[in-house]
Each structure stands twice: as structure tokens, then as C-alpha cells.
Amino acid sequence: MPLIEVTLVEGRSPAHLRALITAVTDAVEHSIGAPRSNIRVILREVPAAHWASGDVTIEERRNEHDGPDSPRH
């Protein structure tokens, strides 16, 4: 039974998360021939302030890049 865990920064819509689950399930089904009913997908959403690279959090990077008045993408 394949178990796929995806960790991503929180903030995506439920529709985007649902689409990701479907895409991952499809990829596993087609790539290794696993029965769809046996494929498990776990999405773990992490706050942007809790994810860092090079000692800079994603939240800090967004604030530096966008500025406080810029809309989020």
C-alpha cells in the first residue's frame, strides 16, 4: 500500500489541495500500477513562519520580496 506524504506551506485553497491529491494518486497509480483504492496521500501544511531555508523563513522572504502592502500570490 503506497503512502505518499506531501509537505507544503499552508495557504492553498481546498480546491487546490484536492487537485493535488488527485494528481498524486494518478501519478502513483500510473507509475507503479498500484490499485487506486490502496493509495494513501497525506498533506501536511506548515505555517510560513515555521519553514526556513538559509535561516530565512518563507514568511520573512515573502515580506522582503512583496513588502507589507503587496498582495499575496
C-alpha positions as CSV (number, residue, x, y, z in Angstrom):
1,M,0.0,0.0,0.0
2,P,1.8,3.2,-1.2
3,L,1.7,6.1,1.3
4,I,2.7,9.4,-0.1
5,E,3.3,12.4,2.2
6,V,3.5,15.9,0.8
7,T,4.6,18.8,3.0
8,L,3.8,22.3,1.8
9,V,3.3,25.8,3.1
10,E,-0.2,26.5,4.2
11,G,-2.5,28.9,2.3
12,R,-3.8,27.0,-0.7
13,S,-7.5,26.6,-1.3
14,P,-9.3,23.4,-0.6
15,A,-9.8,23.0,-4.3
16,H,-6.1,23.2,-5.0
17,L,-5.3,20.7,-2.2
18,R,-8.0,18.4,-3.6
19,A,-6.5,18.7,-7.1
20,L,-3.0,17.8,-5.7
21,I,-4.4,14.7,-4.0
22,T,-5.9,13.6,-7.3
23,A,-2.7,14.3,-9.3
24,V,-0.5,12.4,-6.8
25,T,-2.9,9.5,-6.7
26,D,-3.0,9.4,-10.6
27,A,0.8,9.5,-10.7
28,V,1.3,6.6,-8.3
29,E,-1.4,4.6,-10.0
30,H,0.1,5.0,-13.4
31,S,3.8,4.8,-12.5
32,I,3.8,1.7,-10.3
33,G,0.5,0.2,-11.1
34,A,-0.9,0.4,-7.6
35,P,-4.6,-0.1,-7.2
36,R,-6.2,3.3,-6.7
37,S,-8.0,2.1,-3.6
38,N,-4.7,1.2,-1.9
39,I,-3.0,4.6,-2.4
40,R,-2.8,6.8,0.6
41,V,-2.0,10.5,0.4
42,I,-1.2,12.8,3.4
43,L,-0.9,16.5,3.0
44,R,0.9,18.3,5.8
45,E,0.5,22.1,5.8
46,V,3.2,24.1,7.6
47,P,2.8,27.8,8.6
48,A,5.2,30.0,6.5
49,A,6.8,31.2,9.8
50,H,7.8,27.6,10.6
51,W,9.6,26.8,7.3
52,A,13.1,28.2,6.7
53,S,15.9,27.9,4.2
54,G,19.2,29.5,4.8
55,D,18.0,30.8,8.2
56,V,15.2,32.8,6.5
57,T,11.6,31.7,6.9
58,I,9.2,31.7,3.9
59,E,7.2,34.4,5.7
60,E,10.3,36.6,6.1
61,R,11.2,36.0,2.4
62,R,7.6,36.9,1.3
63,N,7.7,40.1,3.4
64,E,11.1,41.2,2.0
65,H,10.0,40.4,-1.6
66,D,6.4,41.7,-1.5
67,G,6.5,44.3,1.2
68,P,3.7,44.8,3.7
69,D,1.3,46.3,1.2
70,S,1.7,43.9,-1.7
71,P,-1.0,41.3,-2.4
72,R,0.0,37.7,-1.9
73,H,0.3,35.4,-4.9
